[in-house]
Amino acid sequence: MRYLAVGLALVMVSSCAVRTDEIARDPNSVRIALNGWVGYEASAAVMEHVLQEEMDYDVQLVRVDEQPSWQALDQGVLDVILENWGHDDLYELYGPEGNDTVVDGGSTGNEGVIGWYMPAYLAEEQPELLTPEGLRENTDLFRTPETGDKGEFLGGAPGFATQDEGMINAFDMDLEIVYAGSEAAQITEVQRRYANEEPVLFYSNEPHWIQEELDLVKVDFPVYFEGCDDDLEYVPCDYPLYDLNKIFRKGFAENDDLAYRFLDNWNWTNADQNEVAGMIADEGMDPEQAAEAWVGENRDKVESWLPEGYETRTQ
């Protein structure tokens, strides 16, 4: 089965009285967390395709939110998180200085940026909107029937880690966060307004395929500095930059089998991820088909990830 339900992982995690990392997984399987944004799904689809079709592993993609993914690694339910956006608090809890059940798997090659974005046509008409001060004076531009006298800041999924409310407070902006409910719903709404050249101010990130499709610009907040986001109710800075990394279950890494070595070798660019994510979200391709197409066009890159000796793996 390609996907495991999120409920299965959460029940397994919550029902364990002790950590189960010492319980051996099926050596022919790899259990990958599948977090809820299309860029992550693109990475997971490519990893699954190579592991399953070329290395003969049974891959289980477990749909689960970010924080429960770490809990599942801790409990031995999952083997890897493919794209970690910071979460120093969780690494402190589960890493070498805490439960000692997860290890840093190194960079994916993706450079992560989170911020506030708007269409370029809007910024060209009113360039002051690209500063916090200019936004503060023009929040009425983003009013909607739902927000009334306040401007709308369009969020994605409520479960995403954000500091937007703290930024609104710190810069005294008359904005209300409206969550679209999911990344897909948010992007659909952004595309609709973009097509009509309407104002829209929204949370987004890079890498993201929408950055390739639409001409978007990022609001220029004061640069992040250590400690500026300690109080999430008052955040006078932009988001930090992220060197996106993998997180492995410690036992999986220590086993050092060919699946681990492959995932450890994996490294690609924002453009690579955006290409696969665009096939899935924009072109409507099935993730497996998108992965197969990308792998077929990028054999040199894929070959560089394959561990030495993978062809002689015991079946």
C-alpha positions in Angstrom: 0.0 0.0 0.0 1.5 3.3 -1.1 0.1 5.5 1.7 -0.5 4.7 5.3 -3.2 6.7 7.0 -2.1 9.4 9.4 -4.4 7.9 12.1 -2.4 4.7 12.1 0.9 6.5 12.8 -0.7 8.6 15.6 -2.4 5.6 17.2 0.8 3.7 17.2 2.7 6.6 18.6 0.2 7.6 21.3 -0.4 4.0 22.4 3.3 3.2 23.1 4.2 3.3 26.8 7.9 3.2 25.9 10.0 4.0 22.9 10.1 1.2 20.4 13.2 2.1 18.4 14.9 -1.2 19.3 12.2 -3.1 17.5 13.6 -4.1 14.1 11.8 -2.9 11.0 11.3 -5.2 8.0 14.7 -4.9 6.3 13.0 -4.8 2.9 10.9 -1.7 3.8 11.4 2.0 4.3 8.9 4.1 6.2 8.9 7.8 5.1 7.0 10.6 6.7 4.7 12.5 4.2 4.1 16.0 5.4 1.4 18.2 4.0 2.9 20.4 1.3 3.5 19.6 -2.4 7.2 20.3 -2.3 7.6 17.6 0.3 5.4 15.3 -1.7 7.6 15.8 -4.7 10.7 14.8 -2.8 8.9 11.7 -1.3 7.6 10.6 -4.7 11.1 10.6 -6.2 12.6 8.9 -3.2 9.8 6.3 -3.3 10.2 5.7 -7.0 14.0 5.0 -6.9 13.8 2.9 -3.7 10.9 0.9 -5.0 11.5 0.5 -8.7 15.3 0.4 -8.8 16.3 -0.9 -5.3 13.4 -3.3 -4.7 12.4 -1.8 -1.3 8.8 -1.7 -0.1 8.2 2.0 0.6 5.5 3.2 3.0 4.6 6.9 2.8 2.9 7.8 6.1 0.7 11.0 5.9 1.5 12.8 9.1 2.0 16.4 10.3 5.4 17.9 11.1 5.5 17.5 14.9 4.0 14.0 15.0 6.6 12.9 12.4 9.3 13.4 15.1 7.2 11.6 17.7 6.9 8.7 15.2 10.7 8.6 14.6 11.2 8.6 18.4 8.8 5.6 18.7 10.3 3.6 15.9 7.2 4.0 13.7 9.0 5.9 10.9 12.5 5.9 9.5 13.0 9.4 7.9 11.7 12.9 7.6 12.7 14.2 4.2 12.4 17.9 4.7 12.9 19.6 8.1 12.2 23.3 8.4 14.2 24.1 11.5 12.4 22.7 14.5 15.4 23.1 16.8 13.1 22.5 19.8 12.2 19.1 18.5 15.8 18.2 17.7 16.7 19.1 21.3 13.9 16.9 22.6 14.6 13.8 20.4 18.2 14.3 19.3 21.5 13.4 21.0 20.9 15.7 23.9 17.4 14.4 24.5 15.9 11.0 23.9 18.8 10.2 21.5 16.4 8.5 19.0 16.9 10.8 15.9 20.0 12.1 14.0 20.6 14.9 11.6 20.7 13.5 8.1 22.4 16.5 6.4 21.2 18.9 3.8 18.7 18.0 1.1 20.3 20.8 -1.0 17.1 22.8 -0.8 17.4 26.4 0.5 14.2 27.2 2.5 12.7 30.7 2.6 9.4 31.6 4.3 7.8 35.0 4.0 5.0 37.3 3.0 4.4 37.5 -0.8 2.3 39.5 -3.2 1.9 39.6 -7.0 4.5 41.7 -8.8 1.8 43.8 -10.5 0.7 45.0 -7.1 4.2 46.0 -6.0 4.9 47.7 -9.2 1.9 50.0 -8.8 2.6 50.6 -5.1 6.3 49.8 -4.3 5.8 51.0 -0.7 3.8 47.8 0.0 7.1 45.9 0.1 8.0 47.4 3.4 6.3 46.9 6.8 5.7 50.6 7.1 4.1 50.8 3.6 1.9 47.8 4.4 0.8 49.3 7.7 -0.5 52.4 5.9 -2.3 50.4 3.2 -4.0 47.4 4.9 -7.4 48.6 3.6 -6.2 47.4 0.1 -6.5 43.8 1.3 -9.9 44.0 3.0 -12.4 41.3 2.1 -16.0 40.7 3.2 -14.7 38.1 5.6 -12.3 40.5 7.3 -14.4 43.6 7.4 -12.4 46.7 8.4 -9.2 44.7 8.6 -7.0 43.6 5.7 -6.7 39.9 4.9 -3.4 38.0 5.3 -4.1 34.7 3.5 -2.5 31.7 5.3 -2.4 28.1 4.2 -2.9 25.2 6.6 -3.4 26.1 10.3 -0.8 23.4 11.2 2.1 25.1 9.5 4.7 26.6 11.8 4.3 30.4 11.4 5.2 33.6 13.2 2.7 35.8 11.2 0.5 36.9 14.1 3.6 38.1 16.0 4.8 40.0 12.9 1.4 41.6 12.6 1.6 42.7 16.3 5.2 43.9 16.2 4.6 46.1 13.1 1.1 47.2 14.3 -0.7 46.1 11.1 -4.5 46.1 10.9 -4.5 42.6 9.3 -6.4 39.4 10.1 -5.0 36.0 9.2 -7.5 33.9 7.2 -6.5 30.3 6.8 -7.4 28.7 3.5 -7.4 25.3 5.2 -4.7 23.7 3.1 -1.8 24.7 0.9 -3.7 23.5 -2.2 -6.8 25.7 -1.3 -4.6 28.7 -0.6 -2.8 28.4 -3.9 -6.0 28.0 -5.8 -7.3 31.3 -4.3 -4.0 33.0 -5.0 -4.2 31.9 -8.7 -7.8 33.1 -8.9 -6.9 36.6 -7.6 -3.7 36.7 -9.7 -5.7 36.0 -12.9 -8.0 38.9 -12.1 -5.1 41.1 -11.0 -6.7 41.5 -7.5 -4.7 42.4 -4.4 -3.6 39.4 -2.3 -1.1 39.2 0.5 -0.2 35.7 1.6 2.2 33.3 3.4 4.4 31.3 1.0 7.8 29.7 0.8 10.6 28.7 -1.5 11.2 26.2 -2.9 7.6 26.2 -4.3 6.4 25.6 -7.8 4.1 28.6 -7.6 7.2 30.8 -7.6 8.0 29.4 -11.1 4.4 29.9 -12.4 3.5 33.4 -11.0 5.5 36.6 -10.8 5.6 37.1 -7.1 7.7 39.4 -4.8 8.5 39.1 -1.1 7.9 41.8 1.5 11.2 43.1 2.9 11.0 42.8 6.7 14.0 43.4 9.0 16.5 40.5 8.7 16.1 37.7 11.2 18.5 37.7 14.2 18.8 35.1 16.9 16.1 35.5 19.6 13.9 37.8 17.6 11.2 35.1 17.4 11.4 33.9 21.0 8.0 35.5 21.7 5.7 34.4 19.0 3.2 37.1 20.0 5.7 39.8 19.1 8.2 39.1 16.3 10.0 42.2 14.9 11.8 40.4 12.2 11.5 38.2 9.1 11.6 34.4 9.1 15.0 32.8 9.3 16.6 31.2 6.3 16.7 27.4 6.4 19.2 24.9 5.1 16.6 22.1 4.7 17.8 18.8 6.1 16.8 15.2 6.6 16.1 13.7 10.0 16.7 9.9 10.4 15.6 7.5 13.1 18.9 6.7 14.8 18.5 3.0 14.5 17.8 3.3 10.8 21.0 5.3 10.3 23.1 3.0 12.5 21.9 0.0 10.5 23.6 1.7 7.5 21.9 -0.4 4.8 21.5 0.5 1.2 18.2 2.4 1.7 19.8 4.6 4.3 22.9 5.2 2.2 20.7 6.2 -0.8 18.7 8.7 1.3 21.9 10.0 2.9 23.4 10.6 -0.6 20.2 12.3 -1.9 20.8 16.0 -2.6 19.1 18.2 -5.2 18.1 21.9 -5.9 15.1 24.1 -5.4 14.6 24.0 -9.2 14.6 20.1 -9.1 11.9 20.0 -6.4 9.8 22.8 -8.1 9.9 20.8 -11.4 8.4 17.7 -9.8 6.0 19.7 -7.6 4.7 21.6 -10.6 4.0 18.4 -12.5 1.9 17.2 -9.5 0.1 20.4 -8.5 0.0 22.4 -11.7 -0.2 19.8 -14.4 -2.3 17.3 -12.4 0.1 14.4 -12.8 0.0 11.5 -10.3 3.0 11.8 -8.0 4.3 8.4 -9.2 4.1 9.5 -12.8 5.8 12.8 -12.1 8.6 11.0 -10.2 9.1 8.6 -13.0 9.3 11.4 -15.6 11.8 13.4 -13.6 14.0 10.4 -12.8 14.0 9.5 -16.5 15.2 12.9 -17.5 17.8 13.2 -14.7 19.7 9.9 -14.7 23.1 11.4 -14.0 21.8 13.0 -10.8 20.0 9.8 -9.7 23.0 7.7 -10.4 25.0 9.9 -8.0 22.6 9.0 -5.2 22.7 5.3 -5.7 25.0 3.6 -3.1 27.8 1.4 -4.3 26.8 -2.2 -4.5 23.0 -1.6 -4.6 22.6 -4.1 -7.5 23.9 -6.9 -5.3 21.3 -6.2 -2.5 19.9 -9.4 -1.1 16.4 -10.0 -2.3 
